[in-house]
């Protein structure tokens, strides 16, 4: 249960990053592009990945590193499919925003998994 609380903390931090991204692009850069698809996809994938890692840690802590690699590979495949099939991502600004948010979520997921591996609960 403690892992899920930590995961929700990381999810909240990622949602704050999405909010800051929105504010910078809407009011700082005056972008009129619609980023809702990017926000929904990156938010859902980040949340699902963090919660999946927290759940897998309960049952397969010994193999969490290998599972992390597999989950990141599936996440990368999902991102590639999203980029290829989305018609709205022809705009360079949308692609750049997607990459930035994807990398932020990747860093958060890596930090979360590393902390789980380095400090196992007894």
DRENLUMSE-488706 format. One record per residue: residue number from 1; residue in three letters; chain; x, y, z of N, C-alpha, C, O in turn. Coordinates in nm, 3 decimals, always signed. Last residue first. Layout:
TIMAR   k   r c    n.px    n.py    n.pz   ca.px   ca.py   ca.pz    c.px    c.py    c.pz    o.px    o.py    o.pz
TIMAR NUM Ala A       X       Y       Z       X       Y       Z       X       Y       Z       X       Y       Z
...
REM end
This chain:
TIMAR   k   r c    n.px    n.py    n.pz   ca.px   ca.py   ca.pz    c.px    c.py    c.pz    o.px    o.py    o.pz
TIMAR 122 Unk A  +1.066  -0.432  +0.421  +1.086  -0.561  +0.488  +0.953  -0.618  +0.532  +0.948  -0.726  +0.590
TIMAR 121 Unk A  +1.099  -0.284  +0.104  +1.032  -0.288  +0.234  +1.048  -0.427  +0.293  +1.044  -0.527  +0.221
TIMAR 120 Unk A  +1.403  -0.183  -0.053  +1.289  -0.275  -0.042  +1.230  -0.272  +0.099  +1.301  -0.260  +0.199
TIMAR 119 Unk A  +1.554  +0.040  -0.195  +1.503  +0.039  -0.059  +1.382  -0.054  -0.048  +1.269  -0.007  -0.035
TIMAR 118 Unk A  +1.621  -0.006  -0.461  +1.726  +0.025  -0.365  +1.681  +0.015  -0.220  +1.762  -0.015  -0.131
TIMAR 117 Unk A  +1.376  -0.052  -0.590  +1.481  -0.154  -0.593  +1.588  -0.131  -0.487  +1.641  -0.227  -0.431
TIMAR 116 Unk A  +1.235  +0.182  -0.542  +1.178  +0.054  -0.499  +1.285  -0.054  -0.494  +1.285  -0.138  -0.403
TIMAR 115 Unk A  +1.404  +0.364  -0.665  +1.382  +0.373  -0.520  +1.322  +0.244  -0.466  +1.356  +0.201  -0.355
TIMAR 114 Unk A  +1.377  +0.280  -0.930  +1.508  +0.273  -0.864  +1.494  +0.280  -0.713  +1.563  +0.209  -0.641
TIMAR 113 Unk A  +1.106  +0.338  -0.978  +1.153  +0.199  -0.980  +1.287  +0.185  -0.909  +1.308  +0.088  -0.836
TIMAR 112 Unk A  +1.112  +0.620  -0.958  +1.022  +0.541  -0.874  +1.071  +0.396  -0.865  +1.075  +0.338  -0.756
TIMAR 111 Unk A  +1.294  +0.687  -1.161  +1.322  +0.721  -1.021  +1.238  +0.636  -0.926  +1.289  +0.586  -0.825
TIMAR 110 Unk A  +1.151  +0.592  -1.387  +1.282  +0.537  -1.353  +1.319  +0.565  -1.208  +1.370  +0.477  -1.139
TIMAR 109 Unk A  +0.927  +0.757  -1.378  +0.909  +0.611  -1.366  +1.041  +0.545  -1.328  +1.043  +0.453  -1.246
TIMAR 108 Unk A  +1.049  +1.007  -1.419  +0.973  +0.979  -1.297  +0.955  +0.830  -1.274  +0.968  +0.782  -1.161
TIMAR 107 Unk A  +1.159  +0.971  -1.675  +1.246  +0.999  -1.561  +1.175  +0.968  -1.430  +1.233  +0.909  -1.340
TIMAR 106 Unk A  +0.922  +0.936  -1.822  +1.023  +0.829  -1.819  +1.118  +0.848  -1.701  +1.153  +0.751  -1.634
TIMAR 105 Unk A  +0.799  +1.183  -1.793  +0.736  +1.064  -1.734  +0.834  +0.948  -1.725  +0.830  +0.871  -1.630
TIMAR 104 Unk A  +0.986  +1.337  -1.935  +0.961  +1.365  -1.793  +0.897  +1.244  -1.726  +0.937  +1.206  -1.616
TIMAR 103 Unk A  +0.957  +1.222  -2.189  +1.083  +1.208  -2.118  +1.069  +1.239  -1.969  +1.133  +1.175  -1.887
TIMAR 102 Unk A  +0.694  +1.300  -2.249  +0.729  +1.158  -2.245  +0.858  +1.138  -2.167  +0.867  +1.045  -2.086
TIMAR 101 Unk A  +0.718  +1.577  -2.253  +0.635  +1.514  -2.150  +0.664  +1.365  -2.138  +0.659  +1.310  -2.028
TIMAR 100 Unk A  +0.893  +1.602  -2.478  +0.928  +1.657  -2.347  +0.849  +1.588  -2.237  +0.906  +1.545  -2.137
TIMAR  99 Unk A  +0.741  +1.480  -2.683  +0.871  +1.425  -2.645  +0.912  +1.473  -2.506  +0.962  +1.395  -2.425
TIMAR  98 Unk A  +0.519  +1.654  -2.694  +0.502  +1.512  -2.663  +0.633  +1.451  -2.615  +0.635  +1.378  -2.516
TIMAR  97 Unk A  +0.641  +1.892  -2.771  +0.574  +1.884  -2.642  +0.555  +1.739  -2.599  +0.572  +1.705  -2.482
TIMAR  96 Unk A  +0.726  +1.818  -3.027  +0.825  +1.857  -2.927  +0.764  +1.848  -2.787  +0.830  +1.800  -2.694
TIMAR  95 Unk A  +0.476  +1.774  -3.148  +0.574  +1.666  -3.137  +0.677  +1.696  -3.029  +0.711  +1.608  -2.950
TIMAR  94 Unk A  +0.366  +2.031  -3.134  +0.300  +1.920  -3.066  +0.396  +1.804  -3.047  +0.398  +1.741  -2.941
TIMAR  93 Unk A  +0.541  +2.174  -3.295  +0.526  +2.212  -3.155  +0.461  +2.100  -3.074  +0.496  +2.077  -2.959
TIMAR  92 Unk A  +0.501  +2.065  -3.548  +0.628  +2.043  -3.479  +0.621  +2.074  -3.331  +0.686  +2.009  -3.250
TIMAR  91 Unk A  +0.207  +1.900  -3.642  +0.266  +2.025  -3.595  +0.393  +1.995  -3.517  +0.392  +1.909  -3.428
TIMAR  90 Unk A  +0.107  +1.652  -3.664  +0.186  +1.701  -3.776  +0.255  +1.832  -3.742  +0.353  +1.869  -3.807
TIMAR  89 Unk A  -0.059  +1.537  -3.475  +0.080  +1.558  -3.440  +0.168  +1.597  -3.558  +0.289  +1.577  -3.555
TIMAR  88 Unk A  -0.312  +1.476  -3.555  -0.291  +1.608  -3.497  -0.144  +1.637  -3.469  -0.109  +1.752  -3.442
TIMAR  87 Unk A  -0.321  +1.214  -3.626  -0.317  +1.312  -3.735  -0.285  +1.451  -3.682  -0.236  +1.536  -3.757
TIMAR  86 Unk A  -0.160  +0.944  -3.496  -0.228  +1.068  -3.461  -0.210  +1.169  -3.573  -0.098  +1.204  -3.610
TIMAR  85 Unk A  -0.003  +0.726  -3.560  -0.146  +0.722  -3.593  -0.221  +0.851  -3.562  -0.337  +0.864  -3.601
TIMAR  84 Unk A  +0.260  +0.777  -3.474  +0.234  +0.742  -3.613  +0.087  +0.757  -3.651  +0.056  +0.796  -3.764
TIMAR  83 Unk A  +0.232  +0.829  -3.200  +0.289  +0.932  -3.288  +0.256  +0.903  -3.435  +0.228  +0.996  -3.511
TIMAR  82 Unk A  +0.126  +0.584  -3.113  +0.051  +0.709  -3.094  +0.101  +0.817  -3.188  +0.021  +0.888  -3.250
TIMAR  81 Unk A  +0.337  +0.411  -3.172  +0.207  +0.393  -3.237  +0.122  +0.519  -3.227  +0.054  +0.557  -3.322
TIMAR  80 Unk A  +0.529  +0.520  -2.996  +0.554  +0.517  -3.141  +0.423  +0.501  -3.218  +0.401  +0.570  -3.317
TIMAR  79 Unk A  +0.406  +0.471  -2.749  +0.434  +0.608  -2.790  +0.458  +0.616  -2.941  +0.411  +0.710  -3.006
TIMAR  78 Unk A  +0.403  +0.191  -2.749  +0.276  +0.264  -2.746  +0.296  +0.409  -2.791  +0.212  +0.465  -2.862
TIMAR  77 Unk A  +0.681  +0.146  -2.743  +0.601  +0.099  -2.857  +0.468  +0.173  -2.864  +0.425  +0.212  -2.972
TIMAR  76 Unk A  +0.738  +0.253  -2.491  +0.799  +0.312  -2.611  +0.723  +0.270  -2.737  +0.703  +0.352  -2.827
TIMAR  75 Unk A  +0.596  +0.073  -2.332  +0.562  +0.216  -2.329  +0.618  +0.286  -2.453  +0.550  +0.370  -2.512
TIMAR  74 Unk A  +0.735  -0.161  -2.381  +0.595  -0.153  -2.423  +0.550  -0.007  -2.427  +0.474  +0.033  -2.515
TIMAR  73 Unk A  +0.980  -0.085  -2.264  +0.975  -0.121  -2.407  +0.831  -0.112  -2.459  +0.808  -0.062  -2.569
TIMAR  72 Unk A  +0.901  -0.051  -2.001  +0.949  +0.066  -2.075  +0.949  +0.037  -2.225  +0.920  +0.127  -2.305
TIMAR  71 Unk A  +0.841  -0.316  -1.938  +0.735  -0.214  -1.934  +0.776  -0.091  -2.012  +0.694  -0.034  -2.084
TIMAR  70 Unk A  +1.095  -0.437  -1.961  +0.984  -0.478  -2.047  +0.874  -0.375  -2.052  +0.819  -0.348  -2.159
TIMAR  69 Unk A  +1.231  -0.304  -1.755  +1.279  -0.295  -1.893  +1.168  -0.333  -1.992  +1.150  -0.266  -2.094
TIMAR  68 Unk A  +1.077  -0.387  -1.534  +1.087  -0.245  -1.569  +1.131  -0.229  -1.714  +1.075  -0.148  -1.787
TIMAR  67 Unk A  +1.134  -0.657  -1.525  +0.998  -0.616  -1.559  +0.995  -0.469  -1.600  +0.920  -0.430  -1.690
TIMAR  66 Unk A  +1.399  -0.642  -1.439  +1.369  -0.699  -1.571  +1.229  -0.659  -1.617  +1.208  -0.631  -1.735
TIMAR  65 Unk A  +1.357  -0.525  -1.187  +1.442  -0.460  -1.286  +1.415  -0.511  -1.427  +1.409  -0.432  -1.522
TIMAR  64 Unk A  +1.198  -0.712  -1.049  +1.142  -0.582  -1.085  +1.226  -0.509  -1.191  +1.171  -0.440  -1.276
TIMAR  63 Unk A  +1.244  -0.959  -0.945  +1.257  -0.945  -1.091  +1.209  -0.808  -1.140  +1.183  -0.790  -1.259
TIMAR  62 Unk A  +1.194  -0.933  -0.675  +1.323  -0.987  -0.717  +1.349  -0.963  -0.866  +1.464  -0.949  -0.907
TIMAR  61 Unk A  +0.928  -0.859  -0.662  +1.032  -0.760  -0.632  +1.170  -0.805  -0.683  +1.251  -0.724  -0.728
TIMAR  60 Unk A  +0.667  -0.951  -0.743  +0.789  -0.990  -0.813  +0.904  -0.892  -0.787  +0.969  -0.847  -0.881
TIMAR  59 Unk A  +0.460  -0.852  -0.580  +0.467  -0.995  -0.610  +0.603  -1.038  -0.666  +0.648  -1.150  -0.641
TIMAR  58 Unk A  +0.493  -0.578  -0.540  +0.437  -0.660  -0.432  +0.461  -0.809  -0.455  +0.479  -0.884  -0.359
TIMAR  57 Unk A  +0.577  -0.483  -0.785  +0.673  -0.484  -0.675  +0.624  -0.571  -0.559  +0.705  -0.631  -0.488
TIMAR  56 Unk A  +0.348  -0.478  -0.935  +0.445  -0.584  -0.961  +0.549  -0.594  -0.851  +0.604  -0.702  -0.826
TIMAR  55 Unk A  +0.233  -0.242  -0.830  +0.168  -0.373  -0.811  +0.266  -0.487  -0.832  +0.268  -0.583  -0.754
TIMAR  54 Unk A  +0.415  -0.050  -0.916  +0.386  -0.063  -0.774  +0.322  -0.198  -0.744  +0.353  -0.261  -0.643
TIMAR  53 Unk A  +0.396  -0.087  -1.192  +0.523  -0.116  -1.126  +0.502  -0.132  -0.976  +0.563  -0.219  -0.914
TIMAR  52 Unk A  +0.132  -0.001  -1.229  +0.170  -0.138  -1.263  +0.301  -0.176  -1.195  +0.314  -0.288  -1.145
TIMAR  51 Unk A  +0.149  +0.268  -1.155  +0.066  +0.177  -1.076  +0.099  +0.030  -1.105  +0.094  -0.053  -1.014
TIMAR  50 Unk A  +0.322  +0.361  -1.357  +0.359  +0.372  -1.216  +0.279  +0.276  -1.129  +0.333  +0.210  -1.041
TIMAR  49 Unk A  +0.167  +0.305  -1.588  +0.299  +0.245  -1.570  +0.342  +0.248  -1.424  +0.393  +0.149  -1.372
TIMAR  48 Unk A  -0.062  +0.461  -1.551  -0.073  +0.315  -1.560  +0.060  +0.247  -1.536  +0.066  +0.143  -1.470
TIMAR  47 Unk A  +0.056  +0.720  -1.551  -0.018  +0.670  -1.435  -0.028  +0.517  -1.437  -0.004  +0.452  -1.335
TIMAR  46 Unk A  +0.169  +0.731  -1.810  +0.253  +0.748  -1.691  +0.184  +0.690  -1.568  +0.246  +0.617  -1.490
TIMAR  45 Unk A  -0.058  +0.697  -1.970  +0.052  +0.600  -1.978  +0.142  +0.610  -1.855  +0.185  +0.508  -1.801
TIMAR  44 Unk A  -0.213  +0.922  -1.896  -0.262  +0.786  -1.875  -0.149  +0.684  -1.876  -0.146  +0.594  -1.792
TIMAR  43 Unk A  -0.039  +1.135  -1.972  -0.088  +1.121  -1.835  -0.135  +0.980  -1.805  -0.102  +0.924  -1.700
TIMAR  42 Unk A  -0.004  +1.096  -2.246  +0.112  +1.088  -2.157  +0.068  +1.071  -2.011  +0.134  +1.000  -1.935
TIMAR  41 Unk A  -0.279  +1.118  -2.335  -0.197  +0.999  -2.359  -0.082  +0.989  -2.261  -0.063  +0.884  -2.198
TIMAR  40 Unk A  -0.357  +1.375  -2.244  -0.432  +1.254  -2.204  -0.344  +1.130  -2.221  -0.336  +1.047  -2.131
TIMAR  39 Unk A  -0.170  +1.545  -2.367  -0.184  +1.541  -2.222  -0.253  +1.413  -2.175  -0.210  +1.352  -2.077
TIMAR  38 Unk A  -0.218  +1.494  -2.638  -0.085  +1.467  -2.582  -0.094  +1.454  -2.431  -0.034  +1.365  -2.372
TIMAR  37 Unk A  -0.483  +1.582  -2.661  -0.447  +1.443  -2.692  -0.313  +1.404  -2.630  -0.298  +1.294  -2.577
TIMAR  36 Unk A  -0.457  +1.857  -2.591  -0.534  +1.766  -2.507  -0.501  +1.619  -2.535  -0.493  +1.539  -2.442
TIMAR  35 Unk A  -0.342  +2.069  -2.718  -0.252  +1.967  -2.663  -0.326  +1.859  -2.586  -0.263  +1.777  -2.521
TIMAR  34 Unk A  -0.394  +2.263  -2.985  -0.470  +2.184  -2.888  -0.383  +2.066  -2.843  -0.355  +1.975  -2.921
TIMAR  33 Unk A  -0.235  +2.582  -3.032  -0.248  +2.439  -3.061  -0.324  +2.369  -2.949  -0.319  +2.411  -2.833
TIMAR  32 Unk A  -0.173  +2.841  -2.992  -0.316  +2.811  -3.009  -0.340  +2.663  -3.037  -0.453  +2.623  -3.063
TIMAR  31 Unk A  +0.060  +2.988  -2.775  +0.030  +2.882  -2.870  -0.120  +2.856  -2.873  -0.185  +2.851  -2.769
TIMAR  30 Unk A  +0.202  +3.184  -2.630  +0.077  +3.216  -2.699  +0.044  +3.115  -2.807  +0.006  +3.152  -2.918
TIMAR  29 Unk A  +0.408  +3.140  -2.460  +0.439  +3.132  -2.603  +0.320  +3.173  -2.689  +0.336  +3.194  -2.809
TIMAR  28 Unk A  +0.275  +3.193  -2.215  +0.411  +3.238  -2.240  +0.443  +3.245  -2.387  +0.500  +3.344  -2.435
TIMAR  27 Unk A  +0.018  +3.084  -2.225  +0.033  +3.225  -2.190  +0.174  +3.278  -2.216  +0.190  +3.399  -2.237
TIMAR  26 Unk A  +0.043  +2.822  -2.331  -0.076  +2.903  -2.358  -0.050  +3.052  -2.335  -0.090  +3.136  -2.415
TIMAR  25 Unk A  +0.290  +2.723  -2.248  +0.259  +2.730  -2.391  +0.139  +2.819  -2.421  +0.134  +2.883  -2.525
TIMAR  24 Unk A  +0.277  +2.754  -1.968  +0.387  +2.813  -2.044  +0.350  +2.828  -2.191  +0.374  +2.932  -2.252
TIMAR  23 Unk A  +0.045  +2.608  -1.905  +0.052  +2.751  -1.876  +0.163  +2.820  -1.956  +0.145  +2.931  -2.005
TIMAR  22 Unk A  +0.117  +2.347  -1.989  +0.002  +2.416  -2.048  +0.012  +2.567  -2.028  -0.010  +2.644  -2.121
TIMAR  21 Unk A  +0.334  +2.300  -1.816  +0.352  +2.297  -1.962  +0.240  +2.373  -2.032  +0.265  +2.452  -2.122
TIMAR  20 Unk A  +0.201  +2.304  -1.573  +0.303  +2.405  -1.601  +0.330  +2.414  -1.751  +0.346  +2.523  -1.806
TIMAR  19 Unk A  +0.037  +2.074  -1.610  -0.021  +2.207  -1.587  +0.076  +2.319  -1.616  +0.039  +2.419  -1.678
TIMAR  18 Unk A  +0.232  +1.876  -1.632  +0.141  +1.901  -1.744  +0.078  +2.039  -1.731  +0.066  +2.113  -1.829
TIMAR  17 Unk A  +0.341  +1.896  -1.375  +0.425  +1.924  -1.493  +0.340  +1.951  -1.616  +0.372  +2.039  -1.695
TIMAR  16 Unk A  +0.119  +1.809  -1.229  +0.167  +1.947  -1.210  +0.256  +1.987  -1.328  +0.246  +2.099  -1.377
TIMAR  15 Unk A  +0.118  +1.546  -1.315  +0.004  +1.632  -1.349  +0.039  +1.779  -1.330  -0.006  +1.864  -1.407
TIMAR  14 Unk A  +0.355  +1.460  -1.196  +0.347  +1.464  -1.342  +0.229  +1.551  -1.387  +0.240  +1.622  -1.487
TIMAR  13 Unk A  +0.281  +1.477  -0.927  +0.390  +1.561  -0.976  +0.385  +1.571  -1.129  +0.408  +1.678  -1.185
TIMAR  12 Unk A  +0.083  +1.278  -0.923  +0.047  +1.417  -0.896  +0.154  +1.512  -0.948  +0.123  +1.615  -1.006
TIMAR  11 Unk A  +0.246  +1.057  -0.972  +0.141  +1.092  -1.069  +0.099  +1.236  -1.049  +0.080  +1.309  -1.147
TIMAR  10 Unk A  +0.400  +1.057  -0.740  +0.465  +1.079  -0.868  +0.364  +1.117  -0.976  +0.393  +1.201  -1.062
TIMAR   9 Unk A  +0.192  +1.003  -0.557  +0.271  +1.125  -0.545  +0.342  +1.159  -0.675  +0.346  +1.275  -0.716
TIMAR   8 Unk A  +0.113  +0.753  -0.643  +0.019  +0.864  -0.660  +0.089  +0.999  -0.641  +0.050  +1.098  -0.702
TIMAR   7 Unk A  +0.342  +0.611  -0.563  +0.308  +0.619  -0.706  +0.211  +0.735  -0.730  +0.225  +0.808  -0.829
TIMAR   6 Unk A  +0.322  +0.631  -0.286  +0.435  +0.693  -0.354  +0.405  +0.712  -0.502  +0.438  +0.815  -0.561
TIMAR   5 Unk A  +0.092  +0.479  -0.255  +0.092  +0.619  -0.212  +0.206  +0.695  -0.278  +0.189  +0.809  -0.321
TIMAR   4 Unk A  +0.184  +0.234  -0.348  +0.079  +0.301  -0.423  +0.069  +0.449  -0.383  +0.042  +0.534  -0.468
TIMAR   3 Unk A  +0.367  +0.165  -0.151  +0.415  +0.188  -0.288  +0.311  +0.263  -0.370  +0.347  +0.347  -0.452
TIMAR   2 Unk A  +0.201  +0.118  +0.065  +0.291  +0.234  +0.071  +0.343  +0.268  -0.069  +0.363  +0.385  -0.101
TIMAR   1 Unk A  +0.082  -0.119  +0.000  +0.000  +0.000  +0.000  +0.087  +0.126  +0.000  +0.049  +0.228  -0.058
REM end
